[in-house]
Amino acid sequence: GALLGLRLPRSTVKFCGYAVPLPKALSARFERVDPPAKNDRAQCMTSMSTEIGPYNHSWKVLSRPLQSTLSATATAGGRWNAKRNSQESDDDMNTLPYATGTITTQQIFPLNSGNGSSPSTDLAMRHVLSASSRHLPRHEAIL
């Protein structure tokens, strides 16, 4: 396979008075996956992905800040069966489009201030929301 990636500096643009974040990374990928069984066919896949974030925010709570982070990834692509021989019909090569997206948030709550000789204690929570369409390739799935 091949992967082409582009990293961008984190920036925003003004749109209708709001600061809209621009993607920090873009990538395009093409790959061929060999069949897992002898009677199966190899599959070819291509996709485009973009990453937005992470965006951090802190709120002052007591002596230590509450921290929150948000990031997102979106991918769109397609997969199709590779022909085994020239006698197979083009119907066997139909492209199956797919899309997937993931949003991740993380919050860190200070539980004590860590004054003096006692170490500070934090509660960290991470939430991940993922969704995908029907034809997502097996190796792309988040389990």
N, C-alpha and C positions, 0 to 999 in steps of 0.2 A: 504494500500500500504506500500511499504518499500523503503527507500532511503539510499544509502551508499555513503558518500562523502569523499574525500581526498583533503586536502589543502596542497599545496607545496610552498616552498620558491620561490620567483621570481628569475629566473636564465636564462642564455643563454648558448648555445653551439656553437662552431665554426663549420661551415659547408661550405666548399669551400671558405674559407676566410671571410665569413660573420657571424655575430653574429645572431643566430636564437633563438627567445624566446621559452622557454619551457612553457607548460601549468601551470597555477598557481592553478587550481582546476580541479578535475575529479569527476564525479558522475555517479552512476548507479541507476536506479529507476524501480520498478515494481508496478503497481497499477491496481485496478479494479474499474471501474466506473459503478454505477448502472444506469439502463435505465431511461431516463426522462419521458417516457410514458409507460403505462401498456403493450402495444403490442410490445415494443422495447426489444432488448436484452441488457444484460450487456456487456461491453467491457473490455478487458484486454489489458494493454499496458506495454511495457518495453522500456527503452531508456538509452543511454549513452551520457553524455555531457562533454564538456571541455570548460574552460575559459582561455583566454589569455589576459593579461594586467590587469590594465591600465598601459600604458607607457606614461610618462610625458616628455615634452620637453619645454624649455623656450628659448626665443630669447630676447636679450636686445634691447629694443626700448625706446628711450628717457630716462626717469628716472625710469620707471617701465617695467618689462618684459611682453612680450606677451606669454601666456601659452597655450599649446595644449596637449590634452589627447586622447589616442586611446585604445580601448578595443574591444574584439571579443568573441563571444560564438558560439559554434557549437554543434548540437545535431543530433543523428541518432537513430532511433528506429523502432518499429513496433506495430501495434494494430490488434486485432482480436476479433470476436464475441465469447462470452462464450456460450457454449451449454446450452439449456434449459432442454433437456432430452437426453437420450441415443439413441433415434430413429432418431435424426438429422444426416444428412450426414456430412462427413468430409469436403465437399466443402464449407459448411457454416462457416467453421473455418479458411479459408484462411487468412494468415498473410498479412497485408497491410503495406509495409515499408514506412517510411517517414524520411525526413531530413529537418533541418532548420538551419539557420545561421543568426547572427546579428552582425553588425559592428557599433560601436558608436564612434563618435569623438566629442570633445568639445574644443572650442577655447574661450579664454578670452582676449579681447583687452582692454588695458587701454585707456580711452578717455581723462582723464586729470591726472595731476601728483599728485593732492591732497596736494599741498604745503600749509603750514600755517594752517589756521583754516578751510579751505574748505575741505570737504571730497572727497576722490578719487571716480571716476566714472568709471565703467567697462561695456563693452558690452560682454555678454556671449551668445554664440550660441552652440547649440547641434544638431548634425545630426545623424540620425539613419537609417541604411539601413538593411532591413530584407527581407529574401527570404525563401520560404519553398516549399516542394513538395506537391503533390496533396492530400495525405492521412493524413495530419497533424490533430491530434485530436483537436476537437473544443476548449477544455479548454487550449490548448497550444498556440493558436493564439494570436498574439499581435495586438490589435485593435487600 
